[in-house]
Amino acid sequence: MELQQRFAFWQKNISVLPVDSKPKSNKPILKRDANTIDEICFTGFKSADKQRLTKIAIAANMLVRKEVSTNLKYLCCGYNAGPKKLEIAREKNILTLSESQFINLIETGEIPEL
């Protein structure tokens, strides 16, 4: 019964934004420079997905690495991403992305907020 009460509360008290509207942020939107060669590593993806994402990255003037290296800018993580690569990326302040964030980065140039 408690779960139903919580759901009713949220339904009643939380306003929902229209699908196409985004909350305004005072933070400037960081953009990727398409002329710069950024390094990216894909981890935790099935082979076919990794190949597809690699092709997208290369077409976007990115250098694809197999390991987390010093110059790596992005680590794109799939559902089966290994904890070791994630740990190294955090230690080196490398931006970790999901597949959808990576696609958005390529399409819009917008770097996700940290």
N, CA, C and O atoms as a printed pandas DataFrame, in Angstrom:
     atom_number atom_name residue_name chain_id  residue_number  x_coord  y_coord  z_coord
0              1         N          MET        A               1    0.816   -1.203    0.000
1              2        CA          MET        A               1    0.000    0.000    0.000
2              3         C          MET        A               1    0.861    1.268    0.000
3              4         O          MET        A               1    0.476    2.270   -0.604
4              5         N          GLU        A               2    1.988    1.239    0.651
5              6        CA          GLU        A               2    2.849    2.407    0.727
6              7         C          GLU        A               2    3.339    2.829   -0.660
7              8         O          GLU        A               2    3.418    4.023   -0.946
8              9         N          LEU        A               3    3.663    1.878   -1.511
9             10        CA          LEU        A               3    4.133    2.166   -2.860
10            11         C          LEU        A               3    3.052    2.882   -3.671
11            12         O          LEU        A               3    3.344    3.824   -4.408
12            13         N          GLN        A               4    1.813    2.436   -3.534
13            14        CA          GLN        A               4    0.704    3.080   -4.248
14            15         C          GLN        A               4    0.504    4.508   -3.752
15            16         O          GLN        A               4    0.200    5.397   -4.548
16            17         N          GLN        A               5    0.668    4.742   -2.461
17            18        CA          GLN        A               5    0.528    6.089   -1.917
18            19         C          GLN        A               5    1.617    7.010   -2.445
19            20         O          GLN        A               5    1.357    8.162   -2.790
20            21         N          ARG        A               6    2.836    6.492   -2.504
21            22        CA          ARG        A               6    3.938    7.300   -3.043
22            23         C          ARG        A               6    3.689    7.656   -4.497
23            24         O          ARG        A               6    3.886    8.800   -4.906
24            25         N          PHE        A               7    3.253    6.668   -5.281
25            26        CA          PHE        A               7    2.983    6.904   -6.693
26            27         C          PHE        A               7    1.893    7.963   -6.860
27            28         O          PHE        A               7    2.017    8.858   -7.696
28            29         N          ALA        A               8    0.841    7.862   -6.074
29            30        CA          ALA        A               8   -0.250    8.838   -6.142
30            31         C          ALA        A               8    0.259   10.228   -5.778
31            32         O          ALA        A               8   -0.136   11.215   -6.400
32            33         N          PHE        A               9    1.130   10.315   -4.779
33            34        CA          PHE        A               9    1.698   11.604   -4.381
34            35         C          PHE        A               9    2.486   12.215   -5.538
35            36         O          PHE        A               9    2.295   13.385   -5.871
36            37         N          TRP        A              10    3.372   11.425   -6.150
37            38        CA          TRP        A              10    4.193   11.939   -7.238
38            39         C          TRP        A              10    3.346   12.338   -8.441
39            40         O          TRP        A              10    3.607   13.349   -9.092
40            41         N          GLN        A              11    2.339   11.535   -8.722
41            42        CA          GLN        A              11    1.460   11.843   -9.843
42            43         C          GLN        A              11    0.734   13.169   -9.620
43            44         O          GLN        A              11    0.546   13.950  -10.552
44            45         N          LYS        A              12    0.332   13.410   -8.383
45            46        CA          LYS        A              12   -0.442   14.602   -8.048
46            47         C          LYS        A              12    0.429   15.855   -7.933
47            48         O          LYS        A              12    0.003   16.943   -8.320
48            49         N          ASN        A              13    1.643   15.707   -7.405
49            50        CA          ASN        A              13    2.439   16.868   -7.037
50            51         C          ASN        A              13    3.596   17.228   -7.963
51            52         O          ASN        A              13    4.184   18.300   -7.823
52            53         N          ILE        A              14    3.921   16.380   -8.874
53            54        CA          ILE        A              14    5.049   16.660   -9.750
54            55         C          ILE        A              14    4.540   17.035  -11.134
55            56         O          ILE        A              14    3.775   16.300  -11.760
56            57         N          SER        A              15    4.987   18.204  -11.594
57            58        CA          SER        A              15    4.593   18.611  -12.944
58            59         C          SER        A              15    5.551   17.973  -13.941
59            60         O          SER        A              15    6.742   17.827  -13.670
60            61         N          VAL        A              16    5.029   17.607  -15.066
61            62        CA          VAL        A              16    5.812   16.946  -16.095
62            63         C          VAL        A              16    6.069   17.927  -17.219
63            64         O          VAL        A              16    5.150   18.583  -17.709
64            65         N          LEU        A              17    7.335   18.022  -17.626
65            66        CA          LEU        A              17    7.681   18.897  -18.739
66            67         C          LEU        A              17    7.259   18.252  -20.052
67            68         O          LEU        A              17    7.314   17.029  -20.174
68            69         N          PRO        A              18    6.844   19.031  -21.024
69            70        CA          PRO        A              18    6.563   18.456  -22.336
70            71         C          PRO        A              18    7.813   17.771  -22.873
71            72         O          PRO        A              18    8.931   18.149  -22.520
72            73         N          VAL        A              19    7.633   16.789  -23.705
73            74        CA          VAL        A              19    8.738   15.974  -24.205
74            75         C          VAL        A              19    9.806   16.813  -24.898
75            76         O          VAL        A              19   10.997   16.557  -24.722
76            77         N          ASP        A              20    9.403   17.805  -25.677
77            78        CA          ASP        A              20   10.381   18.563  -26.447
78            79         C          ASP        A              20   10.996   19.731  -25.691
79            80         O          ASP        A              20   11.838   20.435  -26.248
80            81         N          SER        A              21   10.604   19.963  -24.444
81            82        CA          SER        A              21   11.200   21.066  -23.698
82            83         C          SER        A              21   12.267   20.548  -22.758
83            84         O          SER        A              21   12.159   19.452  -22.208
84            85         N          LYS        A              22   13.295   21.352  -22.586
85            86        CA          LYS        A              22   14.377   21.011  -21.685
86            87         C          LYS        A              22   14.497   22.124  -20.652
87            88         O          LYS        A              22   14.304   23.295  -20.980
88            89         N          PRO        A              23   14.813   21.772  -19.407
89            90        CA          PRO        A              23   15.005   22.827  -18.428
90            91         C          PRO        A              23   16.196   23.697  -18.827
91            92         O          PRO        A              23   17.208   23.192  -19.314
92            93         N          LYS        A              24   16.070   24.980  -18.623
93            94        CA          LYS        A              24   17.148   25.906  -18.945
94            95         C          LYS        A              24   18.227   25.801  -17.878
95            96         O          LYS        A              24   17.931   25.684  -16.689
96            97         N          SER        A              25   19.448   25.844  -18.302
97            98        CA          SER        A              25   20.576   25.775  -17.394
98            99         C          SER        A              25   21.413   27.030  -17.562
99           100         O          SER        A              25   21.553   27.553  -18.668
100          101         N          ASN        A              26   21.969   27.511  -16.453
101          102        CA          ASN        A              26   22.833   28.680  -16.522
102          103         C          ASN        A              26   24.242   28.305  -16.976
103          104         O          ASN        A              26   25.039   29.177  -17.321
104          105         N          LYS        A              27   24.547   27.006  -16.976
105          106        CA          LYS        A              27   25.874   26.561  -17.383
106          107         C          LYS        A              27   26.022   26.696  -18.887
107          108         O          LYS        A              27   25.093   26.391  -19.636
108          109         N          PRO        A              28   27.190   27.153  -19.333
109          110        CA          PRO        A              28   27.407   27.198  -20.782
110          111         C          PRO        A              28   27.492   25.777  -21.333
111          112         O          PRO        A              28   27.977   24.869  -20.658
112          113         N          ILE        A              29   27.027   25.595  -22.543
113          114        CA          ILE        A              29   27.082   24.280  -23.181
114          115         C          ILE        A              29   28.474   24.114  -23.782
115          116         O          ILE        A              29   28.915   24.910  -24.610
116          117         N          LEU        A              30   29.150   23.057  -23.342
117          118        CA          LEU        A              30   30.470   22.773  -23.879
118          119         C          LEU        A              30   30.319   22.046  -25.206
119          120         O          LEU        A              30   29.514   21.122  -25.330
120          121         N          LYS        A              31   31.090   22.464  -26.183
121          122        CA          LYS        A              31   31.021   21.868  -27.515
122          123         C          LYS        A              31   32.345   21.212  -27.865
123          124         O          LYS        A              31   33.417   21.683  -27.487
124          125         N          ARG        A              32   32.239   20.123  -28.591
125          126        CA          ARG        A              32   33.412   19.425  -29.098
126          127         C          ARG        A              32   33.883   20.115  -30.365
127          128         O          ARG        A              32   33.075   20.456  -31.228
128          129         N          ASP        A              33   35.188   20.324  -30.480
129          130        CA          ASP        A              33   35.765   20.905  -31.681
130          131         C          ASP        A              33   35.927   19.791  -32.714
131          132         O          ASP        A              33   36.754   18.897  -32.538
132          133         N          ALA        A              34   35.159   19.842  -33.764
133          134        CA          ALA        A              34   35.164   18.788  -34.788
134          135         C          ALA        A              34   36.492   18.698  -35.525
135          136         O          ALA        A              34   36.780   17.677  -36.150
136          137         N          ASN        A              35   37.319   19.762  -35.463
137          138        CA          ASN        A              35   38.607   19.755  -36.145
138          139         C          ASN        A              35   39.710   19.122  -35.298
139          140         O          ASN        A              35   40.803   18.865  -35.802
140          141         N          THR        A              36   39.440   18.871  -34.032
141          142        CA          THR        A              36   40.412   18.264  -33.124
142          143         C          THR        A              36   40.261   16.750  -33.164
143          144         O          THR        A              36   39.147   16.230  -33.235
144          145         N          ILE        A              37   41.372   16.056  -33.116
145          146        CA          ILE        A              37   41.323   14.595  -33.079
146          147         C          ILE        A              37   41.299   14.166  -31.617
147          148         O          ILE        A              37   42.325   14.179  -30.938
148          149         N          ASP        A              38   40.118   13.787  -31.143
149          150        CA          ASP        A              38   39.943   13.303  -29.781
150          151         C          ASP        A              38   40.105   11.792  -29.771
151          152         O          ASP        A              38   39.764   11.108  -30.736
152          153         N          GLU        A              39   40.636   11.281  -28.654
153          154        CA          GLU        A              39   40.804    9.835  -28.512
154          155         C          GLU        A              39   39.633    9.271  -27.714
155          156         O          GLU        A              39   39.194    9.859  -26.726
156          157         N          ILE        A              40   39.138    8.120  -28.162
157          158        CA          ILE        A              40   38.007    7.464  -27.510
158          159         C          ILE        A              40   38.271    5.961  -27.430
159          160         O          ILE        A              40   38.949    5.390  -28.284
160          161         N          CYS        A              41   37.732    5.342  -26.403
161          162        CA          CYS        A              41   37.821    3.891  -26.240
162          163         C          CYS        A              41   36.405    3.376  -25.988
163          164         O          CYS        A              41   35.645    3.975  -25.228
164          165         N          PHE        A              42   36.062    2.271  -26.629
165          166        CA          PHE        A              42   34.762    1.637  -26.424
166          167         C          PHE        A              42   34.962    0.373  -25.602
167          168         O          PHE        A              42   35.851   -0.427  -25.895
168          169         N          THR        A              43   34.144    0.190  -24.581
169          170        CA          THR        A              43   34.262   -0.994  -23.746
170          171         C          THR        A              43   32.882   -1.494  -23.338
171          172         O          THR        A              43   31.958   -0.705  -23.139
172          173         N          GLY        A              44   32.755   -2.800  -23.218
173          174        CA          GLY        A              44   31.505   -3.384  -22.746
174          175         C          GLY        A              44   30.436   -3.560  -23.804
175          176         O          GLY        A              44   29.262   -3.719  -23.473
176          177         N          PHE        A              45   30.820   -3.535  -25.071
177          178        CA          PHE        A              45   29.863   -3.692  -26.167
178          179         C          PHE        A              45   30.061   -5.032  -26.860
179          180         O          PHE        A              45   31.154   -5.599  -26.834
180          181         N          LYS        A              46   29.003   -5.532  -27.478
181          182        CA          LYS        A              46   29.127   -6.696  -28.355
182          183         C          LYS        A              46   29.984   -6.278  -29.543
183          184         O          LYS        A              46   30.057   -5.096  -29.880
184          185         N          SER        A              47   30.624   -7.245  -30.170
185          186        CA          SER        A              47   31.563   -6.979  -31.259
186          187         C          SER        A              47   30.933   -6.147  -32.384
187          188         O          SER        A              47   31.540   -5.187  -32.858
188          189         N          ALA        A              48   29.743   -6.504  -32.802
189          190        CA          ALA        A              48   29.086   -5.783  -33.902
190          191         C          ALA        A              48   28.796   -4.333  -33.514
191          192         O          ALA        A              48   28.973   -3.420  -34.320
192          193         N          ASP        A              49   28.352   -4.131  -32.281
193          194        CA          ASP        A              49   28.071   -2.764  -31.815
194          195         C          ASP        A              49   29.357   -1.945  -31.734
195          196         O          ASP        A              49   29.382   -0.773  -32.110
196          197         N          LYS        A              50   30.415   -2.570  -31.244
197          198        CA          LYS        A              50   31.704   -1.881  -31.132
198          199         C          LYS        A              50   32.220   -1.476  -32.510
199          200         O          LYS        A              50   32.751   -0.378  -32.676
200          201         N          GLN        A              51   32.069   -2.357  -33.499
201          202        CA          GLN        A              51   32.499   -2.036  -34.864
202          203         C          GLN        A              51   31.694   -0.870  -35.429
203          204         O          GLN        A              51   32.246    0.024  -36.071
204          205         N          ARG        A              52   30.382   -0.888  -35.183
205          206        CA          ARG        A              52   29.510    0.192  -35.671
206          207         C          ARG        A              52   29.911    1.528  -35.040
207          208         O          ARG        A              52   30.023    2.537  -35.736
208          209         N          LEU        A              53   30.125    1.532  -33.720
209          210        CA          LEU        A              53   30.498    2.755  -33.017
210          211         C          LEU        A              53   31.887    3.238  -33.438
211          212         O          LEU        A              53   32.129    4.441  -33.538
212          213         N          THR        A              54   32.787    2.298  -33.680
213          214        CA          THR        A              54   34.131    2.650  -34.132
214          215         C          THR        A              54   34.077    3.372  -35.474
215          216         O          THR        A              54   34.783    4.360  -35.675
216          217         N          LYS        A              55   33.245    2.885  -36.391
217          218        CA          LYS        A              55   33.086    3.533  -37.702
218          219         C          LYS        A              55   32.550    4.952  -37.543
219          220         O          LYS        A              55   32.994    5.869  -38.233
220          221         N          ILE        A              56   31.604    5.127  -36.642
221          222        CA          ILE        A              56   31.034    6.459  -36.393
222          223         C          ILE        A              56   32.113    7.390  -35.849
223          224         O          ILE        A              56   32.225    8.539  -36.277
224          225         N          ALA        A              57   32.902    6.891  -34.910
225          226        CA          ALA        A              57   33.959    7.708  -34.302
226          227         C          ALA        A              57   35.015    8.109  -35.325
227          228         O          ALA        A              57   35.449    9.261  -35.352
228          229         N          ILE        A              58   35.427    7.174  -36.159
229          230        CA          ILE        A              58   36.441    7.463  -37.176
230          231         C          ILE        A              58   35.909    8.497  -38.174
231          232         O          ILE        A              58   36.637    9.396  -38.593
232          233         N          ALA        A              59   34.644    8.360  -38.545
233          234        CA          ALA        A              59   34.033    9.327  -39.465
234          235         C          ALA        A              59   33.951   10.722  -38.843
235          236         O          ALA        A              59   33.908   11.725  -39.556
236          237         N          ALA        A              60   33.929   10.778  -37.508
237          238        CA          ALA        A              60   33.855   12.059  -36.803
238          239         C          ALA        A              60   35.246   12.577  -36.423
239          240         O          ALA        A              60   35.375   13.437  -35.552
240          241         N          ASN        A              61   36.281   12.052  -37.078
241          242        CA          ASN        A              61   37.653   12.498  -36.858
242          243         C          ASN        A              61   38.155   12.190  -35.441
243          244         O          ASN        A              61   38.838   13.005  -34.823
244          245         N          MET        A              62   37.804   11.002  -34.941
245          246        CA          MET        A              62   38.271   10.564  -33.630
246          247         C          MET        A              62   39.235    9.397  -33.806
247          248         O          MET        A              62   39.132    8.620  -34.755
248          249         N          LEU        A              63   40.168    9.293  -32.874
249          250        CA          LEU        A              63   41.121    8.195  -32.864
250          251         C          LEU        A              63   40.632    7.162  -31.852
251          252         O          LEU        A              63   40.456    7.479  -30.676
252          253         N          VAL        A              64   40.414    5.939  -32.300
253          254        CA          VAL        A              64   39.864    4.891  -31.440
254          255         C          VAL        A              64   41.009    4.078  -30.840
255          256         O          VAL        A              64   41.862    3.550  -31.555
256          257         N          ARG        A              65   41.006    3.995  -29.529
257          258        CA          ARG        A              65   42.004    3.229  -28.780
258          259         C          ARG        A              65   41.371    1.976  -28.210
259          260         O          ARG        A              65   40.158    1.922  -28.007
260          261         N          LYS        A              66   42.195    0.962  -27.949
261          262        CA          LYS        A              66   41.701   -0.276  -27.345
262          263         C          LYS        A              66   41.847   -0.259  -25.831
263          264         O          LYS        A              66   41.176   -1.018  -25.131
264          265         N          GLU        A              67   42.712    0.595  -25.329
265          266        CA          GLU        A              67   42.972    0.684  -23.893
266          267         C          GLU        A              67   42.800    2.120  -23.422
267          268         O          GLU        A              67   42.804    3.056  -24.221
268          269         N          VAL        A              68   42.649    2.278  -22.114
269          270        CA          VAL        A              68   42.565    3.601  -21.513
270          271         C          VAL        A              68   43.986    4.147  -21.427
271          272         O          VAL        A              68   44.808    3.638  -20.665
272          273         N          SER        A              69   44.270    5.184  -22.211
273          274        CA          SER        A              69   45.612    5.759  -22.274
274          275         C          SER        A              69   45.626    7.177  -21.712
275          276         O          SER        A              69   44.586    7.730  -21.355
276          277         N          THR        A              70   46.804    7.742  -21.643
277          278        CA          THR        A              70   46.981    9.070  -21.065
278          279         C          THR        A              70   46.213   10.149  -21.829
279          280         O          THR        A              70   45.612   11.029  -21.213
280          281         N          ASN        A              71   46.225   10.094  -23.144
281          282        CA          ASN        A              71   45.591   11.132  -23.957
282          283         C          ASN        A              71   44.116   10.871  -24.250
283          284         O          ASN        A              71   43.482   11.631  -24.982
284          285         N          LEU        A              72   43.576    9.806  -23.686
285          286        CA          LEU        A              72   42.177    9.459  -23.947
286          287         C          LEU        A              72   41.259   10.544  -23.388
287          288         O          LEU        A              72   41.423   10.986  -22.251
288          289         N          LYS        A              73   40.302   10.963  -24.197
289          290        CA          LYS        A              73   39.360   11.996  -23.753
290          291         C          LYS        A              73   38.024   11.392  -23.339
291          292         O          LYS        A              73   37.386   11.886  -22.409
292          293         N          TYR        A              74   37.585   10.307  -24.032
293          294        CA          TYR        A              74   36.287    9.704  -23.765
294          295         C          TYR        A              74   36.407    8.190  -23.614
295          296         O          TYR        A              74   37.170    7.540  -24.328
296          297         N          LEU        A              75   35.649    7.650  -22.684
297          298        CA          LEU        A              75   35.476    6.207  -22.551
298          299         C          LEU        A              75   33.990    5.947  -22.710
299          300         O          LEU        A              75   33.192    6.333  -21.855
300          301         N          CYS        A              76   33.617    5.295  -23.799
301          302        CA          CYS        A              76   32.218    5.004  -24.073
302          303         C          CYS        A              76   31.920    3.597  -23.557
303          304         O          CYS        A              76   32.529    2.625  -24.003
304          305         N          CYS        A              77   30.990    3.495  -22.626
305          306        CA          CYS        A              77   30.744    2.239  -21.915
306          307         C          CYS        A              77   29.412    1.611  -22.303
307          308         O          CYS        A              77   28.372    2.268  -22.346
308          309         N          GLY        A              78   29.487    0.310  -22.583
309          310        CA          GLY        A              78   28.296   -0.471  -22.860
310          311         C          GLY        A              78   27.822   -1.173  -21.602
311          312         O          GLY        A              78   28.311   -0.913  -20.502
312          313         N          TYR        A              79   26.863   -2.067  -21.783
313          314        CA          TYR        A              79   26.230   -2.752  -20.664
314          315         C          TYR        A              79   27.189   -3.652  -19.895
315          316         O          TYR        A              79   26.939   -3.958  -18.729
316          317         N          ASN        A              80   28.277   -4.079  -20.522
317          318        CA          ASN        A              80   29.192   -5.031  -19.906
318          319         C          ASN        A              80   30.576   -4.411  -19.683
319          320         O          ASN        A              80   31.592   -5.096  -19.788
320          321         N          ALA        A              81   30.606   -3.118  -19.376
321          322        CA          ALA        A              81   31.877   -2.411  -19.176
322          323         C          ALA        A              81   32.603   -2.960  -17.954
323          324         O          ALA        A              81   32.008   -3.186  -16.900
324          325         N          GLY        A              82   33.903   -3.167  -18.124
325          326        CA          GLY        A              82   34.712   -3.713  -17.035
326          327         C          GLY        A              82   35.044   -2.674  -15.986
327          328         O          GLY        A              82   35.304   -1.517  -16.317
328          329         N          PRO        A              83   35.041   -3.071  -14.727
329          330        CA          PRO        A              83   35.306   -2.123  -13.644
330          331         C          PRO        A              83   36.725   -1.556  -13.676
331          332         O          PRO        A              83   36.943   -0.435  -13.217
332          333         N          LYS        A              84   37.689   -2.302  -14.206
333          334        CA          LYS        A              84   39.077   -1.832  -14.240
334          335         C          LYS        A              84   39.222   -0.618  -15.152
335          336         O          LYS        A              84   39.856    0.369  -14.776
336          337         N          LYS        A              85   38.636   -0.685  -16.354
337          338        CA          LYS        A              85   38.722    0.452  -17.273
338          339         C          LYS        A              85   37.998    1.666  -16.700
339          340         O          LYS        A              85   38.466    2.795  -16.842
340          341         N          LEU        A              86   36.867    1.436  -16.058
341          342        CA          LEU        A              86   36.135    2.546  -15.440
342          343         C          LEU        A              86   36.946    3.188  -14.320
343          344         O          LEU        A              86   36.975    4.411  -14.187
344          345         N          GLU        A              87   37.592    2.371  -13.530
345          346        CA          GLU        A              87   38.410    2.875  -12.429
346          347         C          GLU        A              87   39.580    3.717  -12.956
347          348         O          GLU        A              87   39.842    4.809  -12.452
348          349         N          ILE        A              88   40.272    3.203  -13.965
349          350        CA          ILE        A              88   41.395    3.940  -14.556
350          351         C          ILE        A              88   40.903    5.257  -15.155
351          352         O          ILE        A              88   41.559    6.290  -15.015
352          353         N          ALA        A              89   39.753    5.219  -15.820
353          354        CA          ALA        A              89   39.192    6.432  -16.421
354          355         C          ALA        A              89   38.881    7.474  -15.351
355          356         O          ALA        A              89   39.152    8.659  -15.545
356          357         N          ARG        A              90   38.319    7.049  -14.236
357          358        CA          ARG        A              90   38.019    7.995  -13.152
358          359         C          ARG        A              90   39.303    8.612  -12.594
359          360         O          ARG        A              90   39.362    9.813  -12.329
360          361         N          GLU        A              91   40.322    7.782  -12.419
361          362        CA          GLU        A              91   41.600    8.269  -11.892
362          363         C          GLU        A              91   42.232    9.303  -12.810
363          364         O          GLU        A              91   42.888   10.233  -12.342
364          365         N          LYS        A              92   42.039    9.146  -14.110
365          366        CA          LYS        A              92   42.649   10.043  -15.090
366          367         C          LYS        A              92   41.704   11.162  -15.532
367          368         O          LYS        A              92   42.026   11.918  -16.449
368          369         N          ASN        A              93   40.540   11.271  -14.885
369          370        CA          ASN        A              93   39.537   12.295  -15.216
370          371         C          ASN        A              93   39.104   12.240  -16.674
371          372         O          ASN        A              93   38.959   13.268  -17.335
372          373         N          ILE        A              94   38.901   11.023  -17.161
373          374        CA          ILE        A              94   38.417   10.810  -18.524
374          375         C          ILE        A              94   36.892   10.789  -18.483
375          376         O          ILE        A              94   36.297   10.153  -17.613
376          377         N          LEU        A              95   36.276   11.473  -19.408
377          378        CA          LEU        A              95   34.816   11.546  -19.457
378          379         C          LEU        A              95   34.240   10.214  -19.914
379          380         O          LEU        A              95   34.586    9.723  -20.989
380          381         N          THR        A              96   33.361    9.626  -19.103
381          382        CA          THR        A              96   32.712    8.373  -19.481
382          383         C          THR        A              96   31.350    8.689  -20.084
383          384         O          THR        A              96   30.608    9.529  -19.575
384          385         N          LEU        A              97   31.039    8.006  -21.167
385          386        CA          LEU        A              97   29.797    8.232  -21.906
386          387         C          LEU        A              97   29.045    6.930  -22.092
387          388         O          LEU        A              97   29.644    5.857  -22.162
388          389         N          SER        A              98   27.736    7.034  -22.171
389          390        CA          SER        A              98   26.924    5.904  -22.611
390          391         C          SER        A              98   26.871    5.969  -24.138
391          392         O          SER        A              98   27.332    6.940  -24.737
392          393         N          GLU        A              99   26.315    4.946  -24.759
393          394        CA          GLU        A              99   26.200    4.954  -26.218
394          395         C          GLU        A              99   25.350    6.134  -26.691
395          396         O          GLU        A              99   25.700    6.802  -27.664
396          397         N          SER        A             100   24.249    6.385  -26.011
397          398        CA          SER        A             100   23.378    7.494  -26.436
398          399         C          SER        A             100   24.067    8.845  -26.248
399          400         O          SER        A             100   23.873    9.749  -27.062
400          401         N          GLN        A             101   24.867    9.001  -25.193
401          402        CA          GLN        A             101   25.614   10.250  -25.008
402          403         C          GLN        A             101   26.664   10.418  -26.098
403          404         O          GLN        A             101   26.895   11.528  -26.576
404          405         N          PHE        A             102   27.304    9.309  -26.493
405          406        CA          PHE        A             102   28.288    9.362  -27.571
406          407         C          PHE        A             102   27.619    9.793  -28.878
407          408         O          PHE        A             102   28.127   10.668  -29.579
408          409         N          ILE        A             103   26.488    9.184  -29.200
409          410        CA          ILE        A             103   25.767    9.532  -30.438
410          411         C          ILE        A             103   25.360   11.009  -30.405
411          412         O          ILE        A             103   25.485   11.714  -31.405
412          413         N          ASN        A             104   24.875   11.467  -29.255
413          414        CA          ASN        A             104   24.500   12.878  -29.120
414          415         C          ASN        A             104   25.721   13.782  -29.300
415          416         O          ASN        A             104   25.626   14.835  -29.931
416          417         N          LEU        A             105   26.857   13.376  -28.751
417          418        CA          LEU        A             105   28.097   14.140  -28.906
418          419         C          LEU        A             105   28.459   14.271  -30.385
419          420         O          LEU        A             105   28.836   15.351  -30.840
420          421         N          ILE        A             106   28.348   13.192  -31.120
421          422        CA          ILE        A             106   28.688   13.208  -32.543
422          423         C          ILE        A             106   27.679   14.065  -33.325
423          424         O          ILE        A             106   28.067   14.846  -34.194
424          425         N          GLU        A             107   26.395   13.917  -33.015
425          426        CA          GLU        A             107   25.351   14.635  -33.771
426          427         C          GLU        A             107   25.321   16.127  -33.467
427          428         O          GLU        A             107   25.142   16.938  -34.376
428          429         N          THR        A             108   25.496   16.503  -32.191
429          430        CA          THR        A             108   25.334   17.901  -31.799
430          431         C          THR        A             108   26.646   18.586  -31.440
431          432         O          THR        A             108   26.742   19.813  -31.476
432          433         N          GLY        A             109   27.653   17.792  -31.095
433          434        CA          GLY        A             109   28.913   18.367  -30.630
434          435         C          GLY        A             109   28.890   18.733  -29.160
435          436         O          GLY        A             109   29.898   19.180  -28.612
436          437         N          GLU        A             110   27.732   18.543  -28.508
437          438        CA          GLU        A             110   27.600   18.902  -27.093
438          439         C          GLU        A             110   28.232   17.841  -26.203
439          440         O          GLU        A             110   27.953   16.649  -26.334
440          441         N          ILE        A             111   29.086   18.297  -25.295
441          442        CA          ILE        A             111   29.719   17.401  -24.334
442          443         C          ILE        A             111   28.807   17.307  -23.119
443          444         O          ILE        A             111   28.413   18.337  -22.571
444          445         N          PRO        A             112   28.463   16.108  -22.686
445          446        CA          PRO        A             112   27.562   15.959  -21.537
446          447         C          PRO        A             112   28.146   16.609  -20.287
447          448         O          PRO        A             112   29.361   16.638  -20.090
448          449         N          GLU        A             113   27.248   17.130  -19.447
449          450        CA          GLU        A             113   27.686   17.727  -18.187
450          451         C          GLU        A             113   28.254   16.654  -17.279
451          452         O          GLU        A             113   27.778   15.519  -17.268
452          453         N          LEU        A             114   29.265   17.017  -16.526
453          454        CA          LEU        A             114   29.862   16.077  -15.586
454          455         C          LEU        A             114   29.040   15.981  -14.336
455          456         O          LEU        A             114   29.390   15.233  -13.423
